[in-house]
Amino acid sequence: AFRFHALRGGMVCLLCVKRSDEWFAARECSDDALKLLRVSFQSNFDALAQIRLSAAALEEWTDAVDALLLSHLPVIPLVSIREVVC
């Protein structure tokens, strides 16, 4: 059981979320979305495009990547990753 926190840059375990209020903005993340996030750091886009997942897991992934970009880039992107992937 993990949660995703874009501003802090990734995943946090549910135990830590329950232990401290600093993780209040962490949101739920399904196992499939978590796996896709992990694979994303190790693979190129062509390899990622071959993975078959549910629409819900893909939507979670795009939300997480968008949140990471918005949290860590010095400017707001003109195009959302959702527009590219979905």
C-alpha positions as CSV (number, residue, x, y, z in Angstrom):
1,A,0.0,0.0,0.0
2,F,1.7,3.2,-1.3
3,R,0.7,6.7,-1.9
4,F,2.1,9.1,-4.5
5,H,3.3,12.6,-3.6
6,A,4.4,14.7,-6.7
7,L,5.9,17.6,-4.8
8,R,8.2,15.3,-2.8
9,G,9.0,13.3,-6.0
10,G,7.5,9.9,-5.6
11,M,6.1,7.1,-3.5
12,V,5.6,6.9,0.2
13,C,4.4,3.9,2.2
14,L,1.0,4.0,3.9
15,L,2.6,3.6,7.3
16,C,4.5,6.9,6.8
17,V,1.4,8.6,5.5
18,K,-0.5,7.6,8.7
19,R,2.4,8.6,10.9
20,S,2.8,12.2,9.8
21,D,0.6,15.0,8.5
22,E,3.4,16.1,6.1
23,W,2.1,13.5,3.6
24,F,-1.5,14.8,3.6
25,A,-1.4,15.5,-0.1
26,A,-0.2,12.0,-1.0
27,R,-2.8,10.3,-3.1
28,E,-3.6,6.6,-3.7
29,C,-1.8,4.7,-6.3
30,S,-2.8,1.3,-7.7
31,D,-0.3,-1.5,-8.1
32,D,-0.5,-1.3,-11.9
33,A,0.2,2.5,-11.9
34,L,3.0,2.0,-9.4
35,K,4.6,-0.7,-11.7
36,L,4.3,1.6,-14.7
37,L,5.9,4.5,-12.9
38,R,8.8,2.2,-11.9
39,V,9.2,0.9,-15.4
40,S,9.0,4.4,-16.8
41,F,12.3,5.4,-15.1
42,Q,14.1,2.5,-16.8
43,S,12.6,2.3,-20.3
44,N,12.2,4.4,-23.3
45,F,8.8,5.5,-24.7
46,D,8.7,2.8,-27.3
47,A,9.0,0.1,-24.7
48,L,6.3,1.8,-22.6
49,A,3.9,1.9,-25.5
50,Q,4.1,-1.9,-25.7
51,I,2.8,-2.4,-22.2
52,R,-0.9,-3.2,-22.0
53,L,-2.8,-1.8,-19.0
54,S,-6.2,-0.8,-18.0
55,A,-7.4,2.7,-18.9
56,A,-7.6,3.5,-15.2
57,A,-4.0,2.6,-14.6
58,L,-2.9,4.6,-17.6
59,E,-4.9,7.6,-16.4
60,E,-3.3,7.3,-12.9
61,W,0.1,7.3,-14.6
62,T,-0.5,10.3,-16.7
63,D,-1.9,12.2,-13.7
64,A,1.3,11.3,-11.7
65,V,3.7,12.3,-14.5
66,D,1.8,15.6,-15.1
67,A,1.9,16.3,-11.4
68,L,5.7,15.6,-11.3
69,L,6.3,17.9,-14.3
70,L,4.2,20.7,-12.8
71,S,5.9,20.3,-9.4
72,H,9.5,20.2,-10.6
73,L,9.9,22.2,-13.9
74,P,10.7,25.9,-13.6
75,V,7.9,26.7,-16.1
76,I,4.4,25.3,-16.7
77,P,4.4,23.1,-19.8
78,L,2.2,24.3,-22.6
79,V,1.0,20.7,-23.3
80,S,-0.1,18.2,-20.7
81,I,1.2,14.6,-21.0
82,R,-2.4,13.6,-21.0
83,E,-2.8,15.3,-24.4
84,V,0.1,13.3,-25.8
85,V,-0.7,9.9,-24.3
86,C,-4.5,9.7,-24.2
